[in-house]
């Protein structure tokens, strides 16, 4: 499989969105487009896509994050490789692209969080040099927006 990695663009929408759905998220095509546009317009976010034959077979999102303990670090906020393209080294190429971007931004560390249900990632990240540093629970609360109905 011939793979190229390049910065993601809005014209990659169909392929990126298909992988969003494969990943198990219910984001609409319109929401995915808005997300891609926000990334494209942000100096602190980057999306890389893996292309094979002109089709998106994987993507990774990385961002510059502010932490009290270290100030700025990079965080991988999403990594998806399509089920038909897995085990071909694409994930590793995407992670390397995110690391290269992070280094170019002067960021000293890359952080990635992985849901306990994504069992395949728990073997992948250590295999590409990451160490588990902690476990955590995530809590959320929806906020009422002005003008929204109760």
C-alpha positions in Angstrom: 0.0 0.0 0.0 1.5 3.3 -1.1 0.8 5.9 1.6 1.4 9.7 1.7 0.8 11.9 4.7 -0.2 15.5 4.2 -2.0 18.2 6.2 -5.7 17.7 6.3 -7.9 20.1 4.3 -11.6 20.7 4.0 -11.6 18.9 0.7 -10.7 15.7 2.6 -14.1 16.0 4.3 -15.7 12.9 2.8 -12.8 10.6 3.8 -12.3 12.2 7.2 -16.1 12.0 8.0 -16.3 8.3 6.9 -13.6 7.5 9.4 -15.3 9.6 12.1 -18.3 7.4 11.7 -16.2 4.3 11.7 -14.5 5.5 14.9 -18.0 5.3 16.4 -18.9 9.0 16.7 -22.2 10.4 15.4 -21.0 13.7 14.2 -22.8 14.9 11.1 -21.0 15.7 7.9 -21.8 19.4 8.6 -20.3 19.2 12.1 -17.2 17.4 10.7 -16.8 20.2 8.1 -17.0 22.9 10.8 -14.4 20.9 12.8 -12.1 20.7 9.8 -12.5 24.4 9.1 -11.8 25.3 12.8 -8.6 23.2 12.7 -7.5 24.8 9.4 -7.9 28.3 10.9 -6.1 27.6 14.1 -2.4 28.0 14.6 -2.6 25.6 17.6 -4.2 22.7 15.9 -3.2 20.4 13.0 -4.8 17.5 11.2 -2.8 15.1 9.1 -4.4 12.6 6.7 -3.0 9.4 5.3 -3.8 9.0 1.6 -3.7 5.8 -0.5 -4.7 6.2 -4.1 -6.2 9.6 -3.3 -8.5 8.3 -0.6 -8.2 9.1 3.1 -7.3 5.9 5.0 -6.4 7.5 8.3 -6.1 10.8 10.1 -4.6 12.3 13.3 -5.5 15.5 15.1 -3.0 17.2 17.4 -3.1 20.4 19.3 -1.0 22.7 21.4 -2.4 22.5 25.0 -1.7 24.6 28.1 -1.0 22.6 31.3 -0.1 24.2 34.6 2.6 21.6 35.2 4.5 22.0 32.0 2.9 25.0 30.2 2.6 24.0 26.6 2.6 20.4 25.3 1.1 18.7 22.4 -1.9 16.4 22.7 -3.1 13.9 20.2 -6.9 14.3 20.3 -7.8 11.8 17.7 -6.2 9.0 15.6 -8.1 6.8 13.2 -6.9 4.3 10.7 -9.6 2.7 8.6 -10.3 -1.0 9.3 -9.1 -2.1 5.9 -5.8 -0.2 6.2 -4.8 -1.3 9.7 -1.5 -3.1 10.5 0.3 -1.4 7.6 2.3 1.1 9.6 -0.1 4.0 8.9 -0.8 4.8 12.5 2.9 5.0 13.1 3.4 7.4 10.2 0.6 9.6 11.4 2.0 9.7 15.0 5.4 10.6 13.6 3.8 13.5 11.6 2.1 14.7 14.8 5.4 14.5 16.7 7.3 16.3 13.9 4.6 19.1 14.0 4.9 19.3 17.8 8.7 19.5 17.7 8.4 22.3 15.1 6.1 24.2 17.5 8.8 23.9 20.2 6.6 21.6 22.3 8.6 19.2 24.6 6.1 16.4 25.1 3.2 14.7 23.4 0.3 13.5 25.5 -2.4 11.1 24.3 -5.5 9.9 26.1 -7.1 6.6 25.2 -10.6 5.4 26.2 -10.4 2.1 28.1 -12.8 0.6 25.5 -10.3 1.2 22.7 -8.3 -1.9 23.4 -6.2 -1.8 20.2 -4.8 1.5 21.2 -3.4 0.2 24.5 -0.9 -2.0 22.6 -0.3 0.5 19.9 0.9 3.5 21.8 3.5 1.7 23.9 4.8 0.1 20.6 5.5 3.5 19.2 7.3 4.7 22.4 4.6 6.1 24.7 4.3 5.2 28.3 1.2 5.1 30.4 1.5 7.8 33.0 -1.9 7.7 34.7 -5.5 6.6 34.5 -8.3 9.1 34.8 -12.1 9.5 34.9 -13.8 12.1 32.7 -16.9 13.9 33.9 -19.0 16.1 31.7 -21.9 18.5 32.3 -24.0 20.1 29.6 -24.6 23.8 30.1 -27.8 25.6 29.3 -27.1 27.9 26.4 -28.8 31.3 26.2 -31.9 31.1 24.2 -32.2 27.3 24.4 -35.3 25.6 25.5 -35.4 23.9 29.0 
